[in-house]
Amino acid sequence: MAQRTVLVVLFDGVQSLDVTGPVEVFAGAETINPGTYRIRTASLDGGPVRSSSGLTLVPDEALADASAAHTLLVPGGRGTRRPDPRLTDWLREQGPRAPRLVSVCTGSLLLAEAGLLDGRRATTHWRFCDQLARDHPAVQVEPDPIYVRDGHIATSAGVTSGIDLALALVEEDLGRDVALTIARHLVVFLRRPGNQAQFSAQLAAQTASREPLRELQRWITEHPADDLTVEALAARARLSPRHFARAFRSETGTTPGRYVDRVRLEHARRLLEDTGDGIEEISRASGYGTPEAMRRAFVKALGTAPAEYRRRFRPALTP
C-alpha cells in the first residue's frame, strides 16, 4: 500500500485541537501500520504560528515548499475570520489537486472563500453555519451532521468532530479494525457517524432563565418515559398549556415537543451504546412505547435503525 501524505495547513489563530486531534488519529494509524501515513505541517512562510489558545506550533515547512499531499487538511479557529489572502490563493490553487480535501470546524470558511465548496454539501461549527450559508450561497450548508462527505471533499463540524472524520478516513483507508483500535487508544468511547447531530439536547437548547423552567428541563432529562405532553409539562410548571409553550420556546429557543424528542433520542442512543438491554426495553425506558416508534424516530433523525446504530458503535466499547 502506497504511503499517503497528510498535509496540515497552519496559520495564526488556528484552533490547536483542530490540528492535534486528526493528527493523533493519523499518527496512531501509522504506528499500527508503519508506512501508511506521512504527516507534515506547513505555514505560509514556514515560521511558527500561535494558536487561538496561545500555544505555539512549529511547522515542518512553508506551504510553497510542500510536496503534493494525498490528504490536505485545513483546520479552523479565529484565524479563519480574516484570513491572509495569500492563504486563500494557495488553497484555491492547491485544493483541487489533492485527492482528498478535508476541513475541521471553521476551516470550511477558508475552503468556501477559495471557491472550493461551490455547488457542494458542507458543514461547519454550528455557530457559523448561518454565516457560511449567507456569505457563500453557492454552498449547500448542512448544519446538523458532525461531518459531510461530498466527493473528494470532507468538512466537519466543531473541534472534536475532526477526530470522528479522521477516524472515518482511516477506516476508509485501512479498515474498521484499525479505526476502532485508534478510537480505544484515544479513549474515544464512540466513533460517531457523520449524520449524528452536532450537539446533545441539553446543548441544542438554551437553558431557561427562570428556575421553574430550568428545573423542568432537568426533570425531563431524568424522566424520558413519563408523560411529557405539553399539558402534563405545563401542569408541572404550574402554567397554562398556552403560556407554558410560549414561555418555554421564548427561553430555550425550541418548542417543548422538539426538546422532548431530542431528550428521548439521546437517552435511547446512550442505552444502545452502553447497555445490553433489548430494543423493546429501551424503547419503553426512553418514552417511545414501542420499538416501531423508536425505529421511526431514529431513521428520521439519524438515518439508521436502532439495531444498526448499536451494531456500528458497540465494538468501540470492547476493552
Buried (B, 14 or more C-beta within 10 A) or exposed (E): EEEBBBBBBBBBBBBBBBBBBBBBBBBBBBEBBEEBBBBBBBBBEBEEBBBBEEEEBEBBBEBEEBEEBBBBBBBBBBBBEEBEEEBBEBBBEBBEEBEBBBBBBBBBBBBBBBBBBBEBBBBBBBEBBEBBBEEBEEBBBBBBBBBBBBEEBBBBBBBBBBBBBBBBBBBEBBEBEBBBBBBBEBEBEBBBBBBBBBBBBBEBBEEBEEEBBBEBBEBBBEBBBBEBEBEEBBBBBEBEBEEBBEBBBEBBEBBBBBBBBBBBBBBBBBBBBEEEEEBEEBBBBBBBEEBEBBBEBBBEBBBBBBEBBBEBBBEBEEE
